[in-house]
Amino acid sequence: MLVLAGSPLFAQFASYTYVTDRRFEDPTDLIGWQFRPSELEIPDVRKSAFGPGEYSFGVTQNNLFIEGPDIAGVYSINNINPAEYGYILNLMNARNPTLQGHLKVILNKYRQADAVIFKRSPNDKEIIFWLPLLSRAEYDQRGAWYTDRRELPIAEPDSLWGQSIMPFMVIDLIENKQQLLSLDDSTSFRFTREIVHTLKKKKLKKKEVDLIDSLELTIEDLLADSALLAETGARIETDIIDYLTFKTRILFDDGGTEWVNKRYVVTGVNEKEDKRAPEGGDRYLLEITLKNDDPIFLYLDTWHMVSRIEWREKIYLSRGY
């Protein structure tokens, strides 16, 4: 896999990042994110569009990795400060400390990034890099798959069964990186409830077992005919089993791919409420315990709508979070 400016955290993508992809409520939300704009502007000089990935800005805990003609490099981040327009990252070029500049992240009223403004040094002009808006066709295509914020209600724990959650983005808390999930990744969490019938033969007499076997009776046959069930003396146990089916595609740095499609037994769902959460914030938490695996934490907002999932040191976000 090609990497950005030598950093293993940012792969080269054949797509832009869009204004509506991410909300930045806190400076830490920038860590691990990569801006891939579509247009640049130097005020009173020029304005031009370019292809996806030609310019990109990847933010880590300590560095800003930049790709693009004339500005590529690694810049140390001295600090990230809030500003009335969004955030400002104060920078110093890692190879040339005399180059001290900044990256401004310009947010709209929804806390989404409209643009980033890069200034390499005090003697350089600011360059505005505009992030694109989704076209209607792209919006409809993505909307058909991803679970949007405030789209899927889980009114109570039992409402979970039969629901599928298709996250838009995953944040790796170990590697401090954020990744948009493509449609090809098909990442999904599906919760199902199944009724399982089991025929118990241990306490049956041999002739009753022989009768069941000779008639080649299935559990469905016995359940459908109460007289036959009584004649054979069969005992059928009924269990309700809850499952999580998790699907995703893992991409490795060497270009390899691994598909994951695994089903887990859900052993419990417990709802908690944070009454101090602001309107629209994550107020409810469904703690979903799995057999022989880490629990899943499913967050719901004020209106019981799905917002995010935390599992195995990763956070999966709904689109527009």
Secondary structure, DSSP 8 states (H G I E B T S, - for coil): --EETTEEEEE--SS---GGG-B-SSGGGGTT-EE--SEEEETTTEEEE--TTSSEEEE-SSEEEEESTTT-EEEEEEEEEEETTEEEEEEEESS-TT-EEEEEEEE-TTSBEEEEEEE-STTS--EEEE-----HHHHHHHHTTS-BTTT-B--SGGGGTT-EE--SEEEETTTTEEEE--GGG--EEEEEEEEEEEEE-TTS-HHHHHHHHHTT--HHHHHH-HHHHHHHT-EEEEEEEEEEEEEEEEE-TTS-EEEEEEEEEEEEEEEEE-TT--TTSEEEEEEEEETTS--EEEEEETTSBEEEEEETTEEEE-BT-
